[in-house]
């Protein structure tokens, strides 16, 4: 919860202080490096599944050392490749993909941003390598805690600097983000060193032999991230090219909300990496619990996001992103689809069905490319939203049917969907109305009252959901007292 909230706060502060146009350029550059980081993270994910198998063996220590050494080698090689590419191809990249104008000041800022963005990516790659080891040893809690302090630090830096006499520009924002990345890296390194297995930092011949297998499986899994080439950076490139950088910032704000909501569920869904055999035996009962307890809270969170988008558009950004609330609504179906396809996807990784994953996401990439190229030049943001919804619908359908084929049917799935259908439809309808209120009510006080009432209803409903009650009991210690 901490990381997405502060991440959203940092985003809104940055746009408010540096402007939507400047932040559009920064977020486009960050999204392109994020794909490269995802490529290496796919290898890290494979390492987690290998570690789970090794820990079930009698003498697992030596095997884990070799595995972690391979992870560290992949991480360092990835950093070296990124640094070399940025040094050799940085300026052509800027003039080809980011900025086509002739403003000398803008070009100077973008050159500085490129260096900062590459350094941020390097911190993310190194930190992800450490986090992979921590998760491989079963400490998902420590992995999450090690990544808690970067976004709050960035928020603090931006807030304090905003009160100085110096007017913040986008380069300053980039430097603050880099400082947060360094903090995350230092904490991840400290936690990793406490997990022992220090000999894994020494490459060996056994490490080199393991390296091709990890790389092959990681590249196959990266087929899942091929869609990100078009899903995020490609869409932002098209928006920047045909609509303008402000549309990129609008896209980023809306995506930050839905990605933050997905992140609340994503950590728990990673446990399905190691549950594939159990799912086969118990008929998908664990997945059914995810739908039973999670679907209504997920919709409620997205509904609260609709209210937030209206407030941000009308009060914080002062009309600079008028289309933000409605565009956010177009992302809700795709976001909910990704949340509840996530456990099935993790289970397929757990059984190493990497060939199917590669084919499926290659199809996703092609579909998204066709839709984006067709719709974004004519419909702008709406074209991007439609493309995301179509690709996610295919994604969920393909993963569900493959799960049934490879692991087994989910007993009671249709009945569970029917049970919550009426409530889900009602909540989605109210969410759409919340997003439209800002367009039909011109009085700011009227908008504030209506949106506040809707937000209060959603929050009360969310707090009464069994999942929320369970989380509050665990976090406050009530569960321990009751036993």
Number of C-alpha atoms within 10 A of each C-alpha: 11 13 19 20 16 20 20 19 16 24 19 18 19 24 24 15 18 17 18 22 19 21 27 26 25 24 19 25 23 19 20 19 17 20 20 17 22 19 20 23 24 21 27 29 25 24 24 23 18 17 21 18 11 18 16 9 10 7 10 13 13 12 18 22 21 25 25 28 26 28 30 23 19 19 23 15 12 18 20 11 10 18 17 11 11 16 11 10 10 16 14 11 14 17 13 9 15 20 17 11 9 8 9 9 9 13 18 11 16 23 15 14 22 21 15 19 24 22 19 22 22 25 22 22 25 21 25 26 27 27 26 26 27 25 22 25 15 16 14 18 11 15 23 15 15 24 22 18 17 24 26 18 20 24 22 14 19 21 14 9 16 15 10 9 7 8 11 16 16 23 21 18 25 22 19 23 23 23 19 22 24 19 22 25 25 17 20 25 19 13 18 23 13 11 12 10 17 13 12 21 15 14 17 12 9 13 21 14 12 15 19 12 13 22 20 12 18 21 20 21 26 25 24 24 24 22 24 23 18 23 21 20 22 20 28 30 22 23 26 23 17 15 18 17 26 21 24 27 29 26 26 23 21 23 18 17 24 22 17 18 22 22 16 15 17 18 13 13 21 18 16 23 22 18 18 22 13 14 21 17 11 13 17 23 16 16 18 18 13 17 17 18 14 18 17 20 22 22 24 23 19 27 27 22 24 31 28 19 28 26 21 20 19 21 12 16 18 12 12 19 20 18 18 25 28 23 23 26 24 21 24 26 18 22 23 20 18 19 25 22 21 22 26 26 25 22 25 23 21 24 16 17 17 20 12 19 23 19 14 19 23 18 19 26 22 15 19 27 19 13 18 28 17 14 17 23 16 13 15 19 28 19 21 28 25 21 26 26 19 16 22 22 15 17 21 20 13 17 22 18 14 18 22 15 10 14 21 16 18 19 13 12 17 10 10 14 15 11 12 14 12 10 13 18 12 10 17 18 12 16 25 19 18 28 25 17 18 25 15 8 13 10 9 12 10 13 20 18 11 15 23 17 12 18 22 12 13 22 16 11 14 20 14 11 14 14 17 16 13 12 13 14 15 12 10 10 11 12 13 9 8 7 5
